[in-house]
Amino acid sequence: MNKVFPSKKEYQNQMRLGMQSWTKRNGLPSMPTSDISDLCQHLWSEHSKQVTCHITKSSINQFQQTFEGAIFHCEDKQSSSLRIYFPCLYYQSIEQTFQDPSIFEQLPDDPTSIVSSLVATLQRQHGRSYPWAVGNGRQLPSGYILAKRKKDFRSGRPIISFEDSPFRPMLNILARLIFQLIPVACPNHFATGDVYTLLSILKSAPVDADLILVNRDLAGFFTSVGQDRFVGAWFMLLDFLRPNMDVSDTEAFSVYPGKSNNPGDIIKGRTFRRLNVTRKITIKDVPDLIRAALNMQTFALGQKCIRQCRGSPMGSPLSPALCLMVVSISEQIWSINFRQFLSNHNLFIRHIRYVDNCLIFEDKRLKDLPPYEVFLDDGFYGKPIILKTEPDQEFLGFMLETKPLELIYQGPTNVSQVLSPFSASPPKVLLSGFRSRCHIVVKGAFPEFRIRQGLDQLIHLYTLAAFPKEELHNMHQNLQPHEQKFANFVEYPFLCM
């Protein structure tokens, strides 16, 4: 599943449109449609001779005929791993995933009536103040699962797709708003920075210190938090923001729906200084908007309608922001309560969280002190959010060793995880995955021989995938001098990360 090509029909259509656009742009006579079709047919036949061991649409049709009624789906966290399920086993996996009565409940209503009622309610409550909020989507969110290998594919990760659902524009805006406010309100939360920043924090540890590593996962991150707690967390966020800005009810936040445009951008043939796409949200409306979003918990599962009655659906644009807001507030409160205590020692200590994966990396002498008796409690974030200790020491794709300090790259091991060099893309695109993985190795692996080891592993894997070995060597050698100045990180002073 690592070779990517357009279908023959899509290829012919893109070729026709591309030729028409090119001739028109260059003032040339248009090429007859029959000539374009003949050219497409010739190129496609040459393409078909070169490509082998590739799953096509006809291959899928043959699979479906051979395994009549079977379910074809990728597994959790393995987009290139196609699994074939017996219908009864896949059905059992779905039932096992959605059967928890404390999280999901089945409704007798049909999807059409639910959507109609939802749209009418949203328009009545928010249509006047936010006419753009409901959007054009009129589909009930749809549920599916990504079956987990570690659960023997008998249950999976519940995903709720909001792709064409009502209220999606507002969900996106609320998410962007909360993401922008969290660092201001909770400067000491543990998810500070991108992946490279977090890796640099790990590399700042003393090489030969007596360190301990506690790797924990927030179990059921999207299904644990009570919905009332989301609204309460918003009011606490405002309390933390109050010293920095006016958060009275009548004040408004301005949010861009997408990335801001640079001066001089050309939009439909005209030059604009800036696109006027700012959305303004009045502070007093946010709690009701969050409640409206949390009331959109009903989704279609086949012919059934299911409601998620706890947490926020994984798949909603707003869910990551809401969950991050709740846990960031807990981390900020802990940091405030123990700020004086933590500042009175010079021992190494780092707290890092990447989404729902928490890592404590600290001097062993800190373990029995009062702040860490609180922090190491499984209910630190407030039950029913539970912290479960992970059995290994892998974090952000690296295995951590403490005696001595080493960060060992744990990259892909199967050629199916690498985009095939026979895919329909320019060489620069085909090698973009290799280049980005090399960046991660150079910036994250430690010490120097672990960098070389990680790069050698990547070169070996991409060579097995039929990429030219010499080209891979040239690329990684060109990367290293540029990256080396970023690889030697200076040790940080005390941070509560």
N, C-alpha and C positions, 0 to 999 in steps of 0.2 A: 504493500500500500504506500510505498515511498516514491513511486513514479507518478507524476502529475501531468496530465494532458487534458486539453479541452476535447469535447466530443466532436465528431466529424461535422455535424450540423452547426455547432457553435463556431468551429474553425472556419467553415465556409462563409458563415455570416460575417464574422469579424474581418475576413479577407476582403469580402465585397465592400463593406463599409470603409475599411482602411484604404482600399484602392480608390474609391470614389472621393474620399476626403483628400487624399494625396494629389490626385490629378486636379481637383478643383483648386486646392491651395497653391499649386504651381502653375496654374493657367494652362493646363494641358487638356487635350480632348479626352473625354471619358472613355474608359475601356469597356467594350461590349460585355454584357453579363455572361454570354456563352463562353467568351475567352477566359473570364475569371473562373468560371466553373471548371473549364478544362484544366487550367493551371492548378486549381485546388485539388482536382482529382489526381493529377500527376504527382504533386507534392505529397498528398496523403498516402498514395501507394508506395512512394519511396520511404515515407515515415514508417509505414506498417512493416516494411522489410527489415528496418533497423531495430525495431522494438520487439523484445521477447520477454516472456515471464511477466506480463503486465496484465493486471485486472482491468477489463473493459466493461462496457455496458452489456455486451453479449455474454461475457464471462459471468456476470451477476445473474443474467437470465438463465444461464445453464445451471448455476448453483441453485437457483430457486426451483428449477424443474427437478434437479437431482435430489434436493432436500426439500420436498414439498411441505410448505407450512412452517419451515424453519425461520428463526429470527436472526438477522445479521446486524451486529452492532459492535462498536469498539468498546474496549474495557476502560475502566476508570484510570485516568492519568496516562493512558497509552493510546493516543489517537491513531497510531499506525498498526495497532494490534486488532485485527478483525476477528471477532468471535462468532461462532455459529451455535445458536441455542435451540434445543428442542422447545417447542411452544409451551409444553407443560412446565418445564424447568424455568423458562423465562417468566411465565406467569407467576410461579411460586416465588421467584426473586422479587417481582414487583409487589406481590402481596406481603412478603416479609418486610419489605422496605416501608410500605405505607400502612402497616397494620397497627402501629403504636397509637392507642386511643388517646394518650395524653398529648399527642402532636397533631394527628390527622383524624378527621371525621367525614363520613360520607353523607352527601346531601341528596334529597329526592328530586331537586329541581333539574331542569334541562339547561344546557349551556346558553341557548338563545335568550331565554327569559332572564337569566342571571346577568348577561351582558347588557340587555336593554334596561333593566332596573339599575344597574351600576352606572351606566352612562347618564341616565336621567338624574340620579342622585348627585353625581359629580357636577353636572351642569347646573343644577339647582343650588348647590352649596358653594361652588367656586367659579362658575362660569362668568359671573359679572366681574369679579376682581381679577380673574386670570383666564381670559377667553382662550388662550393658547394651551391651557393645561391639559385638557382632555385629549387633544390630538385627533388623528384620523383612525387609529386602531380600533377595531370592533370585534376582535377575537378574544375569547376567554383564554387566559394563559394555559399552556399545555404542559403536562407533567410526564417525565420519563426518568429512567435511572441509568447510571453508569455502574454496571456490576463490578464488584471488587474481587480481585484475585485472592486477597488475604481472607476473604469471607467465603472462599470456595465458590464464588459467583452465585451464592444463594441469597444475597442481599446486596444493596448497592447505595450509591450516593444519589439522593433525590434531587433532581434538577427541574425547576419550573421556568419555562421559557415565556418571557414577556414581550417577545418580538413584535407582535401586532396587537398588543393589548391597549385598552383605553388608559389615559392618564400617564402614559409613558413619558411625554415631555416634562411633566412635573416631577416624576420620579428621578429623571436625570438631573434636573436643576437642584432638587433637594440634596441629592448625593454630592454634587459638586460643592454646594454651599457648606455642608457638614465637613467634607474633607478639607476645605480651606480654613474652617474655623478651629478644628481640633488642634493643630500645632500652636495656635495663638492661645487657646484656653488651657491646653495641657502640654506645656513645653517639655515636661519631664516624662511624657509617655514613652513606652519602650520601643515603638515602631518608627523611630526617627531615621530618616534617610532612605536611600534606595539600596539595592542589593550590594553595590560596590562600597557604599558607606558602611554597611553592616559588616562586610568582610574585612574592611580596614580596621574596624573596632576589634574584631577577633585577633587580627594580626598584631595589635598593639600590646598584647599580653606579654608579661615577662617570660622569656624562653624557658628558664629553669626553675620557675617558682612552683610552690606546692599548691596547685590549683585543683578545684573540683568543677565538674560540669554536670548541670542538671538540665536535661532536655525534656520538655513537656508539651503536650498538645491539648488545646481546648476542645474537649469532646463535644460534638454536636454544636459547633460554633453558631450555626444558623438556626438551630431548632431548640436551643436551651433558654434563651432570654425571654422572659415574660413580656408581653406586649405593653403592659402598663409601665414597665421599667424603661422602655424606649422613650416614652414621653417624659418620664421623670428625669431621665438622663439629659434630655434637651434643656430642661430648666436648670439643671446643675451646670451644664455647659455655659448657659447664659451667666450664671453666678461667677464662673471663672473668667468670663470675658469682661465682666463689668469694670474691673480696674483698668482695662485697656481701651474700652470704647463704650459709647452710649448704646445700651441695649433696651431702652424703654420700648413700650408696646408700639408706639407710632413710628419708630425708626424702621428703615428698610435696608435689606442687603441687596446689592447688585451682583448678578452672576451672569457670566457668559456661558451660553449653552455649549459652545465648542471652543477650540483654540482661537485666540484673538488673531486678527489679521494684521499683517505688517503694513505700514504706510506704503502706498503705491501698488497694492495688490490689484490685479485686473479681474473684475467680476463682470461677466457677460459683456465684454468689450469696453467697459468704462473704468476709469481709475478712481478708486475711493481712498480716502485717508483712513477710514475705519468703518467696519460694518456695524450698523446700529442694531445689534441683536441682544442687547442687555435685557435680562429679565430681573424685575425687582420683586422681592418677596418681603412683605411687611412682617415684622417680628411677631406680632400678636397672632398672625395667621398660621405660623409654623406648626404649633401643636395640633391644630385641626387638620392641617395638610398631612402630617405624619399619621394621624389616626385614620384619615381617608386612605392613605397608602396601605396601612396595616389591615384595613377592612377588605383590601383586594387580595385575599388569601385563598380564594376559590379557584381551582384549576380543573381542566378536563383531563381525565385519565382513561383513555379509550372512550367508552360511552358513559362512564361514571363522572360525577362531579364530586370532587374532594375539597375539603377546606382544611388549611393548616391553621390550627388554633393556638400555636405557641411558636415564638420566634418570628423570623422573617424569611421568606422563601429564598433558597439558593437559586439564583437566576434573575431575581429582581435587581434592577440597577441600583436601588436604594439600600439593599440588604448589607453589603460590605460597609457602607458608611455608618449605618445604624449600629451594627455590631461593634465596629471600631470605636464609636463614640462611647458605648457602654464600658468597654474594657479600658479605654484610655482614661476615663474618669477615675476608675478604681486605682490605676497606676499613679495618677497624679495625686490622689488623696494619700496614698502610701508614701509617696515621695515627700509631700508636705509634712506629714506626721513625723517622719524620721530624718528630716533634712539635717537638723543639728547633729544628731547622732552620726549620720553617715559622713558628715564633713569633718569629724574629729579624728579620723584615722587616715592613714596613707596606704592602705592595703588595696591591691588590685580588685576591682569589681566592675562587672558589666552586666546589664540586663538588656536583653534584645528580644524583640518579638517581630516575626514576619507573618502577617495575617493571623493565623491561629496557632503558630508554632512558637513557643516561648523557650528562651535559653538563658540560664543563669551561669555565668562564667566568673568565678571569683576565687579569692584566696581561701584556702581551706579553713583558716581560723575564724572566718566570718559565719560559718554555718550555724553555730549554736547561739549567736547573738539575737536579741529580741526582734529586730526588724525581719530577720530571716525565718524565725519561727512563724511569723505571720505570713510572710511571702511564700514559704514552702508549703503552706497548708493547701490541701486539694481544693478547698472552697474559697480561695483568695478572692476570686471575682464575684463571689456571691452565688450560692446554689440557686437553681440547678446547673449553673455552669461549673463543670468539673475539670480540673487539670489532671491529665493522665501522663505518667512518666513513660517516655519512649524507651524501648530496650536498647537502641543504638545511639551513637553520638554523631549522627549525620544532620547537618544543618545547611540549608541553602546550596545543596549539591556538593558539600564537602564533608569528609569524615574528619572529626577533630580528635587529635591526640594531645595530651597535656604534659607528658613526661618523656621527652621534651616536647615543646609546642610544635605541632605540625598541622597543616591544613591540606588534606589529601583530596584531590579532585575525584569525584564520583560521577563520571560522565556517562553518555550512552554506550551500550555494549553490543547492540544489535544493529546491523546495517539497515533494518527496516525503520530505525529511528532517524535516519539520515536521508535527506532529499536526494533521490537518485540523479546521477549526472546525465541520465537519458531523458529527464523531464523537459517539458517545453518551456524553458526559461533561458535568459542570457547567462553566460558563465559567471558573471558577477553575482547574479541572484542565486545560482546553484551553490556557490561557495560562501554565501552570506552566513549560513549556519555555522560553517567551519570558522569563519572569521570571528563571529560573535562568541563562540565557545572558547576560542583562543584568548580573546579579551578577558573572559571570566577566569581562565586558568592563570594568566599572567598577573591579574589584579588580586586573585584570591588565594592561590596556592602558596604554601610556605613550608620549609625554606626553599632555597634556590633549586635543589635537586628535585623537589616535588613539582616545581613548575616544569622542568624538563620532562619529568615523568608524565605529567598530564598532557603536555603537547605531543609527546611520542604516542600516547594512547589514542589521541584524536587522529594523528596522521595514519596510524595503523588501521583504525576503523574506516576512515575515508578512503584509504587505499583499497581495502576490501570491497568498498562500495564502487570501485572502478574509477575513482578520481586519479589523475596523474600525480604520482608521488613527488616528482620534481616541483610541480606547481604548488603543492601543499607546503613543501619545505621552503620555497621562496616566500610564500605568503607569511608563514609564521616567523621567519627570520626578519622580514620587513616590519612585523608588528613589534618584536621584542625591543629594539632600541627606542621606539616611540613610547612604549608602555613602561619601560624600566624606570623612568623618572617618577612614575606614579606608583610603582610597586613598593618603593621603600618608604613606608609610612612612619611618621613620627609618632612616638607614644603619646597618647592623650593624657591630659590631666584627669582628675576624677570626674566621671560623668555618671549620672544615674540613667543609663540607657536601658 
